[in-house]
Amino acid sequence: MIYHNFQAFSDIARPVRAIAGLAAAALAQPVPGVSRHAFLRAAAALCELIARAGISHRRPAFGIDAVTIGGREAAVSETAVHQTPFCTLLRLAKERAGPQPRVLLVAPMSGHFATLLRSTAQVLLADHDVYITDWHNARDIGLQHGPFEFDDFIDHVITFLQVLGPGTHVIGVCQPCVAVLAAVAIMAEDADPAQPRSMTLMAGPIDTRVNPTEVNRLATSRSIGWFERKLIGIVPLRYPGALRRVYPGFVQLAAFMSMNLQRHVKAQVDLFCHLANGEEAQAAAIRAFYDEYCAVMDLPAEFYLQTVRTVFQEHALPLGKFEWHGRRVDPRAIRRTALFTVEGERDDICAVGQTLAAQELCSGLRPYMKRHHVQTGVGHYGVFSGRRWSNYIYPILRNTIYASD
């Protein structure tokens, strides 16, 4: 009933938020002599906060219209290269760009849309031909398309690398790092000509036994049956994916926000103060973050439960027990793909050492083909977005790709 209860509450709150939005817009209109009155600004700010007190299930736009290459601006467009019911392989194509290393950016399927990697993709675009996995919202996928399991995620990574062809580089960010490592190991063992030239794993849970975080402890403190009973919902009849069992995006969002509740409360207080004081630039930055953060997608239940069990409870990959369609996956088979792992010093979701574990698992690689970097002063999201990502992490990643190309 978790999804239906949420939907009922959302339906009741929708007209309240709509009225608050209209009131905020009306109060923001200039009125001679009183338009800058502090009380009116505060009232408009309060109404806006009420109007924004909800979530969206629609993917935001990437909004990357142009990128600067060699001092010249090139237009960027989105092109669907390959599509399945569960994902679109999206190319961020650049106008008049010469040959550049081809990169597959594998986005997480963890409650947020691929646009969460907007900053990652925008930085990569200057020097690379960028493709990204644009995962679809499970509540919009009909039951006729069947289930989506962890093996299917790996299948998608392999298929997309084969579609892009030999010479591609792959980057996994956060949750898909396990699937990316497994896909590359399978392709290496099969001597697949499309196996990537380099593999970058960023803040991913390769071995969650190392420096367990609160997220890791929660995953091991309950049985998989508890997760299924308490966190899995059924998509309401009004949506295309009606009756599909899902891990709702709003549950994931609530879990993430509860980990840093004080910070999120402070952000809303700051937003109110900026609006009340007429500080539009500061308010716009907070708005932009929460517009993205509160755009959520539902996950197929079977994929979510298998991820919890195999990655966080059984630690199947580091223990050498991970299987794909009943076949044992062996990272030691990787011999031709350079490995670069990245971690954030203050990451409270995927702690230092958990991604580093891939270095030991890929023992078939020569030492000069492996590199690790811990970025000081950043948390989880700082590994792939923000100033330290673009100024410190990205140059090393770019050098790794170009050295392997």
ZAGU-128963 format. One record per residue (C-alpha): residue number from 1; residue in one letter; chain; z, y, x. Coordinates in steps of 0.2 Angstrom, whole numbers, plus 2048, in hexadecimal, padded with zeros to 3 digits. Layout:
+-----+--------+--------+-----+-----+-----+
! num ! residu ! chaine !   Z !   Y !   X !
+-----+--------+--------+-----+-----+-----+
! NUM !      A !      A !   Z !   Y !   X !
...
+-----+--------+--------+-----+-----+-----+
***
This chain:
+-----+--------+--------+-----+-----+-----+
! num ! residu ! chaine !   Z !   Y !   X !
+-----+--------+--------+-----+-----+-----+
!   1 !      M !      A ! 800 ! 800 ! 800 !
!   2 !      I !      A ! 801 ! 80C ! 80F !
!   3 !      Y !      A ! 7F0 ! 812 ! 80D !
!   4 !      H !      A ! 7F1 ! 814 ! 7FA !
!   5 !      N !      A ! 801 ! 81E ! 7FC !
!   6 !      F !      A ! 7FA ! 829 ! 809 !
!   7 !      Q !      A ! 7EA ! 82C ! 7FE !
!   8 !      A !      A ! 7F5 ! 830 ! 7EF !
!   9 !      F !      A ! 7FF ! 83D ! 7F9 !
!  10 !      S !      A ! 7EF ! 844 ! 800 !
!  11 !      D !      A ! 7E7 ! 846 ! 7EF !
!  12 !      I !      A ! 7F7 ! 850 ! 7E8 !
!  13 !      A !      A ! 7F8 ! 85B ! 7F8 !
!  14 !      R !      A ! 7E5 ! 85F ! 7F8 !
!  15 !      P !      A ! 7E5 ! 86D ! 7EA !
!  16 !      V !      A ! 7F5 ! 874 ! 7F2 !
!  17 !      R !      A ! 7EC ! 876 ! 803 !
!  18 !      A !      A ! 7DD ! 87D ! 7FA !
!  19 !      I !      A ! 7E7 ! 88A ! 7F1 !
!  20 !      A !      A ! 7F0 ! 88E ! 801 !
!  21 !      G !      A ! 7DF ! 890 ! 80A !
!  22 !      L !      A ! 7D9 ! 89C ! 7FD !
!  23 !      A !      A ! 7E9 ! 8A6 ! 7FE !
!  24 !      A !      A ! 7E8 ! 8A7 ! 811 !
!  25 !      A !      A ! 7D6 ! 8AD ! 810 !
!  26 !      A !      A ! 7DA ! 8BA ! 803 !
!  27 !      L !      A ! 7E9 ! 8C1 ! 80D !
!  28 !      A !      A ! 7DE ! 8C2 ! 81D !
!  29 !      Q !      A ! 7D2 ! 8CE ! 814 !
!  30 !      P !      A ! 7D4 ! 8E0 ! 81A !
!  31 !      V !      A ! 7DD ! 8EB ! 80E !
!  32 !      P !      A ! 7DD ! 8FE ! 812 !
!  33 !      G !      A ! 7EE ! 903 ! 817 !
!  34 !      V !      A ! 7F7 ! 8F2 ! 816 !
!  35 !      S !      A ! 7EB ! 8E6 ! 81F !
!  36 !      R !      A ! 7F6 ! 8E6 ! 82F !
!  37 !      H !      A ! 806 ! 8E4 ! 825 !
!  38 !      A !      A ! 811 ! 8D8 ! 82E !
!  39 !      F !      A ! 817 ! 8CF ! 81E !
!  40 !      L !      A ! 805 ! 8CC ! 818 !
!  41 !      R !      A ! 800 ! 8C5 ! 829 !
!  42 !      A !      A ! 80F ! 8B9 ! 829 !
!  43 !      A !      A ! 80B ! 8B4 ! 817 !
!  44 !      A !      A ! 7F9 ! 8B0 ! 81C !
!  45 !      A !      A ! 7FF ! 8A7 ! 82B !
!  46 !      L !      A ! 80B ! 89C ! 820 !
!  47 !      C !      A ! 7FD ! 899 ! 814 !
!  48 !      E !      A ! 7F1 ! 893 ! 822 !
!  49 !      L !      A ! 7FE ! 887 ! 829 !
!  50 !      I !      A ! 800 ! 87F ! 817 !
!  51 !      A !      A ! 7ED ! 87E ! 815 !
!  52 !      R !      A ! 7EB ! 876 ! 826 !
!  53 !      A !      A ! 7F9 ! 869 ! 823 !
!  54 !      G !      A ! 7ED ! 85A ! 821 !
!  55 !      I !      A ! 7E2 ! 84F ! 82A !
!  56 !      S !      A ! 7CF ! 84C ! 82A !
!  57 !      H !      A ! 7C5 ! 83C ! 82B !
!  58 !      R !      A ! 7B5 ! 844 ! 82F !
!  59 !      R !      A ! 7AF ! 844 ! 841 !
!  60 !      P !      A ! 7AF ! 856 ! 849 !
!  61 !      A !      A ! 79F ! 85C ! 851 !
!  62 !      F !      A ! 79E ! 85A ! 864 !
!  63 !      G !      A ! 798 ! 86C ! 864 !
!  64 !      I !      A ! 790 ! 86B ! 875 !
!  65 !      D !      A ! 781 ! 876 ! 873 !
!  66 !      A !      A ! 77D ! 87A ! 886 !
!  67 !      V !      A ! 782 ! 875 ! 897 !
!  68 !      T !      A ! 780 ! 87F ! 8A8 !
!  69 !      I !      A ! 776 ! 875 ! 8B5 !
!  70 !      G !      A ! 772 ! 87D ! 8C5 !
!  71 !      G !      A ! 776 ! 88E ! 8BE !
!  72 !      R !      A ! 76A ! 88C ! 8B0 !
!  73 !      E !      A ! 76F ! 888 ! 89E !
!  74 !      A !      A ! 768 ! 879 ! 896 !
!  75 !      A !      A ! 768 ! 875 ! 883 !
!  76 !      V !      A ! 772 ! 865 ! 87E !
!  77 !      S !      A ! 76D ! 85B ! 86F !
!  78 !      E !      A ! 775 ! 84B ! 867 !
!  79 !      T !      A ! 769 ! 83C ! 866 !
!  80 !      A !      A ! 76D ! 82A ! 85F !
!  81 !      V !      A ! 767 ! 81D ! 86B !
!  82 !      H !      A ! 76E ! 80E ! 863 !
!  83 !      Q !      A ! 778 ! 80A ! 854 !
!  84 !      T !      A ! 783 ! 7FD ! 84C !
!  85 !      P !      A ! 78D ! 7FE ! 83C !
!  86 !      F !      A ! 79C ! 801 ! 847 !
!  87 !      C !      A ! 796 ! 80D ! 854 !
!  88 !      T !      A ! 788 ! 819 ! 859 !
!  89 !      L !      A ! 782 ! 81A ! 86C !
!  90 !      L !      A ! 780 ! 82D ! 86D !
!  91 !      R !      A ! 777 ! 836 ! 87A !
!  92 !      L !      A ! 77B ! 848 ! 87F !
!  93 !      A !      A ! 769 ! 84C ! 884 !
!  94 !      K !      A ! 766 ! 85B ! 88F !
!  95 !      E !      A ! 756 ! 866 ! 88E !
!  96 !      R !      A ! 74C ! 866 ! 89E !
!  97 !      A !      A ! 758 ! 85C ! 8A8 !
!  98 !      G !      A ! 752 ! 852 ! 8B7 !
!  99 !      P !      A ! 757 ! 840 ! 8BC !
! 100 !      Q !      A ! 76A ! 83E ! 8BC !
! 101 !      P !      A ! 776 ! 82F ! 8BC !
! 102 !      R !      A ! 777 ! 827 ! 8AB !
! 103 !      V !      A ! 789 ! 826 ! 8A5 !
! 104 !      L !      A ! 790 ! 81C ! 896 !
! 105 !      L !      A ! 7A0 ! 824 ! 890 !
! 106 !      V !      A ! 7AA ! 818 ! 886 !
! 107 !      A !      A ! 7B5 ! 821 ! 87A !
! 108 !      P !      A ! 7C5 ! 819 ! 873 !
! 109 !      M !      A ! 7C6 ! 811 ! 862 !
! 110 !      S !      A ! 7D8 ! 817 ! 860 !
! 111 !      G !      A ! 7D9 ! 822 ! 850 !
! 112 !      H !      A ! 7CF ! 831 ! 857 !
! 113 !      F !      A ! 7BD ! 834 ! 857 !
! 114 !      A !      A ! 7B2 ! 834 ! 867 !
! 115 !      T !      A ! 7B2 ! 847 ! 866 !
! 116 !      L !      A ! 7C4 ! 846 ! 86E !
! 117 !      L !      A ! 7BA ! 844 ! 87E !
! 118 !      R !      A ! 7B0 ! 854 ! 87B !
! 119 !      S !      A ! 7B7 ! 85C ! 88B !
! 120 !      T !      A ! 7B4 ! 84C ! 895 !
! 121 !      A !      A ! 7A1 ! 84B ! 890 !
! 122 !      Q !      A ! 79F ! 85E ! 892 !
! 123 !      V !      A ! 7A4 ! 85D ! 8A4 !
! 124 !      L !      A ! 79A ! 84D ! 8A8 !
! 125 !      L !      A ! 78A ! 855 ! 8A0 !
! 126 !      A !      A ! 787 ! 861 ! 8AF !
! 127 !      D !      A ! 783 ! 853 ! 8BB !
! 128 !      H !      A ! 780 ! 843 ! 8B0 !
! 129 !      D !      A ! 776 ! 83C ! 8A2 !
! 130 !      V !      A ! 784 ! 839 ! 896 !
! 131 !      Y !      A ! 785 ! 82C ! 888 !
! 132 !      I !      A ! 794 ! 829 ! 87D !
! 133 !      T !      A ! 79B ! 81C ! 871 !
! 134 !      D !      A ! 79D ! 825 ! 860 !
! 135 !      W !      A ! 7A7 ! 819 ! 857 !
! 136 !      H !      A ! 7A6 ! 819 ! 844 !
! 137 !      N !      A ! 7B5 ! 81B ! 838 !
! 138 !      A !      A ! 7B9 ! 80A ! 831 !
! 139 !      R !      A ! 7BD ! 811 ! 820 !
! 140 !      D !      A ! 7AA ! 815 ! 81F !
! 141 !      I !      A ! 7A4 ! 804 ! 824 !
! 142 !      G !      A ! 7A0 ! 7F8 ! 816 !
! 143 !      L !      A ! 7A8 ! 7E6 ! 815 !
! 144 !      Q !      A ! 796 ! 7DF ! 816 !
! 145 !      H !      A ! 796 ! 7E3 ! 828 !
! 146 !      G !      A ! 7A4 ! 7D7 ! 82C !
! 147 !      P !      A ! 7B3 ! 7D9 ! 837 !
! 148 !      F !      A ! 7B4 ! 7E2 ! 848 !
! 149 !      E !      A ! 7BF ! 7D9 ! 855 !
! 150 !      F !      A ! 7C3 ! 7DC ! 867 !
! 151 !      D !      A ! 7B5 ! 7D1 ! 86C !
! 152 !      D !      A ! 7A9 ! 7DC ! 862 !
! 153 !      F !      A ! 7AF ! 7EC ! 86C !
! 154 !      I !      A ! 7AA ! 7E3 ! 87C !
! 155 !      D !      A ! 79A ! 7DD ! 874 !
! 156 !      H !      A ! 796 ! 7F0 ! 871 !
! 157 !      V !      A ! 799 ! 7F5 ! 883 !
! 158 !      I !      A ! 78E ! 7E7 ! 88A !
! 159 !      T !      A ! 780 ! 7EB ! 87D !
! 160 !      F !      A ! 781 ! 7FE ! 881 !
! 161 !      L !      A ! 780 ! 7FB ! 894 !
! 162 !      Q !      A ! 771 ! 7EF ! 891 !
! 163 !      V !      A ! 769 ! 7FC ! 886 !
! 164 !      L !      A ! 76B ! 809 ! 893 !
! 165 !      G !      A ! 765 ! 7FD ! 8A1 !
! 166 !      P !      A ! 768 ! 7FA ! 8B3 !
! 167 !      G !      A ! 770 ! 809 ! 8BD !
! 168 !      T !      A ! 77C ! 80F ! 8B0 !
! 169 !      H !      A ! 78E ! 814 ! 8B4 !
! 170 !      V !      A ! 79C ! 811 ! 8A7 !
! 171 !      I !      A ! 7AC ! 81B ! 8A4 !
! 172 !      G !      A ! 7BA ! 814 ! 899 !
! 173 !      V !      A ! 7C7 ! 820 ! 893 !
! 174 !      C !      A ! 7D8 ! 81A ! 88D !
! 175 !      Q !      A ! 7D8 ! 80B ! 881 !
! 176 !      P !      A ! 7C6 ! 804 ! 885 !
! 177 !      C !      A ! 7CA ! 802 ! 897 !
! 178 !      V !      A ! 7CF ! 7F0 ! 894 !
! 179 !      A !      A ! 7BE ! 7EC ! 88A !
! 180 !      V !      A ! 7B4 ! 7F5 ! 897 !
! 181 !      L !      A ! 7BB ! 7EB ! 8A6 !
! 182 !      A !      A ! 7B9 ! 7DB ! 89C !
! 183 !      A !      A ! 7A7 ! 7E0 ! 898 !
! 184 !      V !      A ! 7A2 ! 7E4 ! 8AA !
! 185 !      A !      A ! 7AB ! 7D4 ! 8B0 !
! 186 !      I !      A ! 7A0 ! 7CA ! 8A3 !
! 187 !      M !      A ! 790 ! 7D2 ! 8A8 !
! 188 !      A !      A ! 794 ! 7CF ! 8BB !
! 189 !      E !      A ! 797 ! 7BD ! 8B8 !
! 190 !      D !      A ! 787 ! 7BB ! 8AE !
! 191 !      A !      A ! 77E ! 7C5 ! 8BC !
! 192 !      D !      A ! 778 ! 7D1 ! 8AE !
! 193 !      P !      A ! 76C ! 7DE ! 8B6 !
! 194 !      A !      A ! 773 ! 7EB ! 8AB !
! 195 !      Q !      A ! 785 ! 7EA ! 8B2 !
! 196 !      P !      A ! 78A ! 7FB ! 8B7 !
! 197 !      R !      A ! 78A ! 803 ! 8C8 !
! 198 !      S !      A ! 79B ! 80A ! 8C6 !
! 199 !      M !      A ! 7A9 ! 808 ! 8BA !
! 200 !      T !      A ! 7B6 ! 816 ! 8B8 !
! 201 !      L !      A ! 7C6 ! 812 ! 8AE !
! 202 !      M !      A ! 7D1 ! 821 ! 8A9 !
! 203 !      A !      A ! 7E3 ! 81F ! 8A3 !
! 204 !      G !      A ! 7E0 ! 80E ! 89B !
! 205 !      P !      A ! 7EC ! 800 ! 897 !
! 206 !      I !      A ! 7E6 ! 7F3 ! 8A3 !
! 207 !      D !      A ! 7F8 ! 7EC ! 8A6 !
! 208 !      T !      A ! 805 ! 7F3 ! 89B !
! 209 !      R !      A ! 813 ! 7E9 ! 8A3 !
! 210 !      V !      A ! 813 ! 7F7 ! 8B1 !
! 211 !      N !      A ! 81E ! 806 ! 8AD !
! 212 !      P !      A ! 81F ! 803 ! 89A !
! 213 !      T !      A ! 81E ! 812 ! 88F !
! 214 !      E !      A ! 825 ! 815 ! 87E !
! 215 !      V !      A ! 814 ! 80F ! 877 !
! 216 !      N !      A ! 815 ! 7FF ! 881 !
! 217 !      R !      A ! 827 ! 7FB ! 87C !
! 218 !      L !      A ! 823 ! 7FE ! 86A !
! 219 !      A !      A ! 815 ! 7F1 ! 86B !
! 220 !      T !      A ! 820 ! 7E4 ! 872 !
! 221 !      S !      A ! 82F ! 7E7 ! 868 !
! 222 !      R !      A ! 827 ! 7E1 ! 858 !
! 223 !      S !      A ! 81D ! 7D1 ! 853 !
! 224 !      I !      A ! 80B ! 7D2 ! 84F !
! 225 !      G !      A ! 80F ! 7CD ! 83D !
! 226 !      W !      A ! 81A ! 7DD ! 83C !
! 227 !      F !      A ! 80C ! 7E8 ! 841 !
! 228 !      E !      A ! 801 ! 7DF ! 835 !
! 229 !      R !      A ! 80D ! 7E1 ! 826 !
! 230 !      K !      A ! 813 ! 7F3 ! 82A !
! 231 !      L !      A ! 803 ! 7FC ! 831 !
! 232 !      I !      A ! 7F4 ! 7F4 ! 82A !
! 233 !      G !      A ! 7ED ! 7FC ! 81A !
! 234 !      I !      A ! 7DE ! 7F9 ! 80E !
! 235 !      V !      A ! 7D1 ! 806 ! 80C !
! 236 !      P !      A ! 7D1 ! 80D ! 7FA !
! 237 !      L !      A ! 7C2 ! 80A ! 7EF !
! 238 !      R !      A ! 7BB ! 81B ! 7F0 !
! 239 !      Y !      A ! 7B5 ! 819 ! 801 !
! 240 !      P !      A ! 7A6 ! 80F ! 808 !
! 241 !      G !      A ! 7B1 ! 803 ! 812 !
! 242 !      A !      A ! 7BB ! 7FF ! 802 !
! 243 !      L !      A ! 7C7 ! 7F0 ! 804 !
! 244 !      R !      A ! 7C5 ! 7EF ! 817 !
! 245 !      R !      A ! 7D5 ! 7EC ! 820 !
! 246 !      V !      A ! 7D9 ! 7FB ! 82C !
! 247 !      Y !      A ! 7E5 ! 802 ! 837 !
! 248 !      P !      A ! 7E5 ! 814 ! 830 !
! 249 !      G !      A ! 7E2 ! 822 ! 83B !
! 250 !      F !      A ! 7F0 ! 82C ! 833 !
! 251 !      V !      A ! 7FC ! 81F ! 838 !
! 252 !      Q !      A ! 7F6 ! 821 ! 84A !
! 253 !      L !      A ! 7F7 ! 834 ! 849 !
! 254 !      A !      A ! 809 ! 833 ! 843 !
! 255 !      A !      A ! 80E ! 827 ! 851 !
! 256 !      F !      A ! 806 ! 833 ! 85E !
! 257 !      M !      A ! 80E ! 842 ! 857 !
! 258 !      S !      A ! 81F ! 83A ! 855 !
! 259 !      M !      A ! 81F ! 837 ! 868 !
! 260 !      N !      A ! 81E ! 84A ! 86B !
! 261 !      L !      A ! 825 ! 851 ! 85B !
! 262 !      Q !      A ! 82D ! 860 ! 862 !
! 263 !      R !      A ! 81D ! 865 ! 86B !
! 264 !      H !      A ! 813 ! 864 ! 85B !
! 265 !      V !      A ! 820 ! 86E ! 851 !
! 266 !      K !      A ! 820 ! 87B ! 85E !
! 267 !      A !      A ! 80D ! 87C ! 85E !
! 268 !      Q !      A ! 80E ! 880 ! 84B !
! 269 !      V !      A ! 81B ! 88D ! 84D !
! 270 !      D !      A ! 811 ! 895 ! 85B !
! 271 !      L !      A ! 802 ! 894 ! 84F !
! 272 !      F !      A ! 80B ! 89D ! 842 !
! 273 !      C !      A ! 812 ! 8AA ! 84E !
! 274 !      H !      A ! 800 ! 8AE ! 855 !
! 275 !      L !      A ! 7F9 ! 8AF ! 844 !
! 276 !      A !      A ! 807 ! 8BB ! 83E !
! 277 !      N !      A ! 805 ! 8C5 ! 84D !
! 278 !      G !      A ! 7F2 ! 8C7 ! 84C !
! 279 !      E !      A ! 7F0 ! 8BD ! 85C !
! 280 !      E !      A ! 7DF ! 8B4 ! 857 !
! 281 !      A !      A ! 7DA ! 8AD ! 868 !
! 282 !      Q !      A ! 7EA ! 8A4 ! 86A !
! 283 !      A !      A ! 7EA ! 89E ! 858 !
! 284 !      A !      A ! 7D8 ! 898 ! 85A !
! 285 !      A !      A ! 7DD ! 88D ! 869 !
! 286 !      I !      A ! 7EA ! 884 ! 85F !
! 287 !      R !      A ! 7DF ! 882 ! 850 !
! 288 !      A !      A ! 7D1 ! 87A ! 85A !
! 289 !      F !      A ! 7DD ! 86D ! 862 !
! 290 !      Y !      A ! 7E4 ! 868 ! 851 !
! 291 !      D !      A ! 7D3 ! 868 ! 849 !
! 292 !      E !      A ! 7CF ! 85A ! 855 !
! 293 !      Y !      A ! 7E0 ! 852 ! 856 !
! 294 !      C !      A ! 7E1 ! 850 ! 843 !
! 295 !      A !      A ! 7D0 ! 849 ! 841 !
! 296 !      V !      A ! 7D3 ! 836 ! 840 !
! 297 !      M !      A ! 7CA ! 826 ! 83D !
! 298 !      D !      A ! 7D0 ! 815 ! 837 !
! 299 !      L !      A ! 7CF ! 806 ! 842 !
! 300 !      P !      A ! 7CA ! 7F5 ! 83C !
! 301 !      A !      A ! 7DA ! 7EB ! 83A !
! 302 !      E !      A ! 7D4 ! 7DC ! 844 !
! 303 !      F !      A ! 7D0 ! 7E7 ! 853 !
! 304 !      Y !      A ! 7E0 ! 7F0 ! 853 !
! 305 !      L !      A ! 7EB ! 7E0 ! 851 !
! 306 !      Q !      A ! 7E1 ! 7D7 ! 85F !
! 307 !      T !      A ! 7E3 ! 7E6 ! 86A !
! 308 !      V !      A ! 7F6 ! 7E6 ! 868 !
! 309 !      R !      A ! 7F8 ! 7D4 ! 86A !
! 310 !      T !      A ! 7EC ! 7D1 ! 879 !
! 311 !      V !      A ! 7EE ! 7E1 ! 883 !
! 312 !      F !      A ! 800 ! 7E6 ! 87F !
! 313 !      Q !      A ! 809 ! 7D6 ! 87B !
! 314 !      E !      A ! 801 ! 7C8 ! 884 !
! 315 !      H !      A ! 7FA ! 7D2 ! 893 !
! 316 !      A !      A ! 7EC ! 7C6 ! 893 !
! 317 !      L !      A ! 7E0 ! 7CF ! 89F !
! 318 !      P !      A ! 7EC ! 7D1 ! 8AE !
! 319 !      L !      A ! 7F3 ! 7C0 ! 8AB !
! 320 !      G !      A ! 7E2 ! 7B8 ! 8AC !
! 321 !      K !      A ! 7E2 ! 7B2 ! 89A !
! 322 !      F !      A ! 7D6 ! 7BF ! 892 !
! 323 !      E !      A ! 7C8 ! 7B7 ! 888 !
! 324 !      W !      A ! 7B8 ! 7BD ! 880 !
! 325 !      H !      A ! 7B0 ! 7B2 ! 873 !
! 326 !      G !      A ! 7BB ! 7A4 ! 87A !
! 327 !      R !      A ! 7B5 ! 7A7 ! 88C !
! 328 !      R !      A ! 7C1 ! 7AB ! 89A !
! 329 !      V !      A ! 7BE ! 7BC ! 8A1 !
! 330 !      D !      A ! 7C0 ! 7BE ! 8B4 !
! 331 !      P !      A ! 7BF ! 7CF ! 8BC !
! 332 !      R !      A ! 7BE ! 7C8 ! 8CD !
! 333 !      A !      A ! 7AB ! 7C5 ! 8C9 !
! 334 !      I !      A ! 7A8 ! 7D7 ! 8CB !
! 335 !      R !      A ! 7A0 ! 7DA ! 8DC !
! 336 !      R !      A ! 792 ! 7E7 ! 8D9 !
! 337 !      T !      A ! 79B ! 7F4 ! 8CF !
! 338 !      A !      A ! 7A5 ! 802 ! 8D7 !
! 339 !      L !      A ! 7B6 ! 804 ! 8D0 !
! 340 !      F !      A ! 7BF ! 815 ! 8CD !
! 341 !      T !      A ! 7D0 ! 816 ! 8C4 !
! 342 !      V !      A ! 7D9 ! 825 ! 8BF !
! 343 !      E !      A ! 7EB ! 828 ! 8B8 !
! 344 !      G !      A ! 7F5 ! 837 ! 8B3 !
! 345 !      E !      A ! 806 ! 83A ! 8BC !
! 346 !      R !      A ! 80E ! 83F ! 8AB !
! 347 !      D !      A ! 805 ! 833 ! 8A0 !
! 348 !      D !      A ! 811 ! 82D ! 892 !
! 349 !      I !      A ! 805 ! 822 ! 889 !
! 350 !      C !      A ! 7FD ! 819 ! 898 !
! 351 !      A !      A ! 809 ! 81A ! 8A7 !
! 352 !      V !      A ! 805 ! 81B ! 8B9 !
! 353 !      G !      A ! 801 ! 809 ! 8C0 !
! 354 !      Q !      A ! 7FA ! 802 ! 8B0 !
! 355 !      T !      A ! 7E8 ! 807 ! 8B4 !
! 356 !      L !      A ! 7EA ! 804 ! 8C6 !
! 357 !      A !      A ! 7EC ! 7F2 ! 8C2 !
! 358 !      A !      A ! 7D9 ! 7F1 ! 8C0 !
! 359 !      Q !      A ! 7D8 ! 7F3 ! 8D3 !
! 360 !      E !      A ! 7E1 ! 7E3 ! 8D6 !
! 361 !      L !      A ! 7D8 ! 7D9 ! 8C8 !
! 362 !      C !      A ! 7C7 ! 7DE ! 8D0 !
! 363 !      S !      A ! 7CB ! 7D5 ! 8E0 !
! 364 !      G !      A ! 7B8 ! 7D0 ! 8E2 !
! 365 !      L !      A ! 7B4 ! 7E2 ! 8E7 !
! 366 !      R !      A ! 7B4 ! 7E8 ! 8F9 !
! 367 !      P !      A ! 7C1 ! 7F5 ! 8FD !
! 368 !      Y !      A ! 7B4 ! 803 ! 8FF !
! 369 !      M !      A ! 7AE ! 800 ! 8ED !
! 370 !      K !      A ! 7BF ! 804 ! 8E6 !
! 371 !      R !      A ! 7C8 ! 815 ! 8E4 !
! 372 !      H !      A ! 7D8 ! 81A ! 8DA !
! 373 !      H !      A ! 7DE ! 82C ! 8D6 !
! 374 !      V !      A ! 7EF ! 832 ! 8CE !
! 375 !      Q !      A ! 7ED ! 844 ! 8C8 !
! 376 !      T !      A ! 7FD ! 84D ! 8C9 !
! 377 !      G !      A ! 804 ! 858 ! 8BC !
! 378 !      V !      A ! 7FA ! 851 ! 8AD !
! 379 !      G !      A ! 7FE ! 846 ! 89E !
! 380 !      H !      A ! 7F3 ! 83A ! 895 !
! 381 !      Y !      A ! 7E6 ! 846 ! 88E !
! 382 !      G !      A ! 7E6 ! 850 ! 89E !
! 383 !      V !      A ! 7DD ! 841 ! 8A7 !
! 384 !      F !      A ! 7CD ! 844 ! 89E !
! 385 !      S !      A ! 7CE ! 856 ! 897 !
! 386 !      G !      A ! 7D4 ! 867 ! 89D !
! 387 !      R !      A ! 7D4 ! 871 ! 8AD !
! 388 !      R !      A ! 7DB ! 863 ! 8B9 !
! 389 !      W !      A ! 7CE ! 856 ! 8B2 !
! 390 !      S !      A ! 7BF ! 862 ! 8B6 !
! 391 !      N !      A ! 7C6 ! 869 ! 8C6 !
! 392 !      Y !      A ! 7CE ! 85A ! 8CE !
! 393 !      I !      A ! 7CA ! 849 ! 8C6 !
! 394 !      Y !      A ! 7B8 ! 84C ! 8C2 !
! 395 !      P !      A ! 7B2 ! 850 ! 8D3 !
! 396 !      I !      A ! 7B8 ! 840 ! 8D9 !
! 397 !      L !      A ! 7B0 ! 837 ! 8CA !
! 398 !      R !      A ! 7A0 ! 83F ! 8CE !
! 399 !      N !      A ! 7A0 ! 83A ! 8E0 !
! 400 !      T !      A ! 7A4 ! 828 ! 8DB !
! 401 !      I !      A ! 795 ! 828 ! 8CF !
! 402 !      Y !      A ! 789 ! 830 ! 8DB !
! 403 !      A !      A ! 78F ! 825 ! 8EA !
! 404 !      S !      A ! 78B ! 816 ! 8DF !
! 405 !      D !      A ! 77B ! 81C ! 8D7 !
+-----+--------+--------+-----+-----+-----+
***
